[in-house]
Structure formats: C-alpha cells, structure tokens
Amino acid sequence: MSPLRNIALTVHELEDGEFYWVLMEATDYAMEEALPYLPVESSADPYATYANALVAGLAAMRRMFGNHGPRD
C-alpha cells in the first residue's frame, strides 16, 4: 500500500462571518522550523460558522480520499 500523503484541513474567515474550508498538502520544500503546505482544494461558497465549514471540509476530505485516506 502506498504511504499516506500529509493533508491538513483548516478554516479561513475571509470576511466577517464567512468561513471557508481549505485542504492543504505538505511539500518537500525544506524551511527552517516550518513545514510548508500548498492548497489542494477549498470550498467555493462560505459557511456561516467555523464549525460548519470544518465539518464540510472533513466531508470533502472523505469524498476525495475515501476510507483508506489520502494515498497516491
């Protein structure tokens, strides 16, 4: 089985009360004391709460990667 990709889920509030989920993947680019990530996918429409955006982001992750997680 291929190794898991390092995928992170975060929520950004771009405007007051407008929350967007963002899936990001770690890169191999080396930085001192930091692990850089690049966006993979994000919500097109805002959510009214942080919690709703977070749950929607997790659902998107499950749709994208299934039960076995983000593998190549």
N, C-alpha and C positions, 0 to 999 in steps of 0.2 A: 504494500500500500504506500502511496506517495506521502511525503511529510505534509503536515498542516501548514498552511500559509498563515502569517501573522496578520490577522484582520482585527481592527478596532472599530467600535461603534461609539460615536459621540453625538451630542446635540448642540447645535448652534442657534442662538437667538439673534437673527439678523436685524429685526425690528422689534420694538417692544411688543411682547405678546405673540410673536410669530416664531415658532420653533421648527427647525429642520433637522432631520437625522442625516448623518454622514457616515458612510463606511469607508475606512481607510486601510491601506496595506503598508506594512513596514517595508522600507527599501534596504538595499545592501550598502547604501551610501554611508560611509563612516563619519560621524561627527563626535566631537569630544563631549562626553556626558549627555548625549541626546540620541534618541532613536527616531529618525525622520520617517514620516508617513506621507503617502500620496493618496488623494481621494480615489475611490473605486466607483462609488455610486452615492447618490443623495436623493432626498425627497424633492419633488418638483413643486409641491404645494406645502404651505406651512400648516402646522398643528397649533391648536390653541394653548396647549400646555406642554411643558417639558416631558412629563410622564407619558403623554400620548405619543409624542414624537419618538421617545425612547422605545416604547412598545412596538410602534410601527417599524422602526429601524431593525429591531430584533426579528420581526416577522419577515422583513425583506431579506435579512441575512439567512433565515431558514429557507426561504423560497430559492435564493441563489445557490446555497450550498448544501441543502438537504440535511439528512440525519447524520451524515458522516463528517460534516464540517468542511471547511474550505481547503480542499485538496486539489492539486493540479490534475 
